[in-house]
């Protein structure tokens, strides 16, 4: 399986800046609310909600904010009605892009996404035009400087992980989406801390881009993620550094 691209690392460092603004919390709150709406307010019985809450806690979101978001999802508190929409398209260098949005106004969101893509040298595609290029997987990220690679690899495989690799300053543990939480629990039982967890769309193959094309692509991906209604972006790129 192809691993994560350099875009994952770029997003990791960018997230620190996002967290200084309210935008990052807003997106986390929307995800918690939608997860609770679709699967109920009990994280033990709702894996998506559990992941959303764990991510929010890792971002130091106050407990009260999390609880309010859950109650809005379950209908205990009044909230905005959001829809989940996935957009597909291409960026510079022929890179396939998946854009996951959560919006209360689909017309506004598609117009903003189309505008960003067009301005950034890309284009919006039809449904299923690029989604087949990605696989849905659970991803766990461990800090590489905390654990010897052999130890982390053994623990991950014993826990039921599908794949394990070192990428820059972190270990990436790939799981079946349904097994992500059980793998995480098994790792934590062995005192291996998971820095971040997510359900991700992993590219089956990567398109290598470098130079000005890579610069344009990274700028486009950042601008897409900065849109209020966009929750996350996946791209099948290997950015040469």
N, C-alpha and C positions, 0 to 999 in steps of 0.2 A: 504493500500500500504506500502511496505517496504520502509524505508527512506534511506538516504545516509549512507554509511558505514564510518568507521573511516578513510578510505583512503581519503575522501574529506578533512578532517582536516589536514591530513599529507600533502596533496598537497597544501593546503592553506599556510602553513608555509614554504613549499619548494619554493613556487612561489616567495617569497621575495628574496631568494638567486638567483633564475633564472633571476630575473629582473636586477640583477647586471651585468649579462653577456648579450651579444648581442643575445643569443639564444632565449630568450623569445620574444624580439621584432621581430626577424625573423619569428617566428611562427605566431605572430599576423599579420604581414604584409602579409604573405601567405594567411591567412584566409580572410583578407580584399580584397585582389586581386581576390581570387576565388569567393567570394560573389559578387563582382562587375561584374565579368565575367559572372556569371550565372544569376544574377537578375538585372543588370544595376547599374549605379553609383549614383542613387538617394536613400539615406537611408530612406526617407519617404515612398517610394514605394517598398523597399527591406528590409524586416525584418531581414534577415540574415546579411546584410551589416550594418544595424543600430546596431545590437548586437555587431558585430565585432568592429565597430568604438567606441562604448561606452566602450568596454573592453579595447581597446587601450588607450583611454583617461584616464581611471582609472589607467592604468599602466604608465601614464605620458609620453606617446609617443608624440613627437613633431607633430604639425599640418601638417607641410610640409611632413613628412614621411607618414602620413595617406593619404594626397591628392595624393602623388605619387603612393601609392599602389592602390588607386581607379582608377587612370588613366591607370595604367598597366592592370588592370582588364578589363576596357572598351576599351582598345586598343589605347588610346590616347598617351601612351608611350610604347615603346618596353619592353617586359618582358619575363620571362621564362614561358613555358607552363607546368602547373602542372596538375596532375591527382589525384582525390580523391579515395583512396582505403581503405577498412575496412578489417582488418585481425581478425580472431577469433582463440582462443586457450584456453589452461588451464595452470594454474600455480600450485605451491605447495599447497597441501591440497585440490586439486580438484576444485580450484576457477576458475570460468569462466572469461575470459578476452576479451574485445573488444579493438582493437587498431585502431585508426583513423589516417591515414597518408595522406600526400599531397606531391607528389613526381614528379620529372621530369625523374626518372629512376626506374620503378617498379621492375626490376630485382635486382637492388642494395638494394632497401628497403626491399623486401621480404627476401633476404638473411640475412640482418642485424637483422630483426625481428626474423627470425627462429633461428639464432645464439644466440640471447639474451634469447629467451625462453628456448632453449635447455640447455644453460649454467646455467640458473636460476632454473632448475628443472621443467620446463614446456614443452609444445609442441604446435605446430601450428596445428589448426584443419581445417576442410573443411568449405566451405561457409555454413552459416546458422546452424552451429553446436552449437553455444551458443547465437546467436543474439536474439533468441526467449525467452531467459531468462531476457530480458531487455525491458523497456518501454521508449519511447522518451517523455520527459517532459521539460517544461520550469522551470527553477529554479532561484529564486531571494533570495539573502542573505542580511539580515539586521543585524546590530550590536545590540546584545541583551542588552548591557548596556546603550543604548541610549533611549530605549522605553519600557514602562511597557508591560508585555506580553499580558495582556487583551486588551490594546489599539492596539497593533500591530496585534493581532489575529482578532479583530473586523474589522480593516481597511483592512486586507488581504481578509477576507471573503466577505466584502462589495464590494471589487474590483473585485471579481470573482475568487479568488484562489480556487484550488481543495483541498489543504491540507496545514497545517501549523504545524511546530514543532520546539521546542527548541533543538538545538544540540550544546553542549558546550557553546561557546561564541557568537553564532549567531542564528537567527531565519531563518529557511528554509521554503520558500514559494513555493509550487508546483503549476504549472499552466498547462493548455493545451498549447502546443507549439505555437499555433496560437494566443493565448490570452496573451502571456507573456508581450508584450509591452503595451497593454492596462491596464493590472494589474499594471505594473510598473508606468505608468502615473498616475493612480488613487492613488497609494500610495504616490507618490511625490506631488500630489495635496494636500494631507493631511500632508505634511511636514515630510514624512517618507522617509529617504534617503536609496536607494538601493546601497549596497556596491559593489555587483557583480551580474551579470546576465549571464546565459548560457542556451543553449539547451543541456540537459544532457540525458544520457541513464541510467535510474534508474533500479536497479535489482528488479525483482519481489520477489525473496527470497534471503536471505543472508546465506553464509557459514561461520561459526565461525572458526577462526584460532587463535592460540596463540603460545607462546614460540618460539622455533627455526623455526617452520614452518612459523609463522607470520613474523619473521625477514627475512627469505629467500624471502617470498612473497613481502614484502615492498621493499627490495633491487631490485628484478626483476622489479616491477612496476616503480621504479625510473629510472632504466637503460633503460627501454622501452621509458619512457617520455623524457629521455635525448637524444634519437636519433634525429638527425636533421630533419628527414622527418616525425616524429610522432607528430601530433598535440595534441592529448589527449588520455587517456586510461580510460576505465571503467572496474570495477571488482565487482563481487557480493560477496564481503567479509565483514565480521564484525570482525575487528581486536581487539582481547581482550587485554586490557591494565591493 
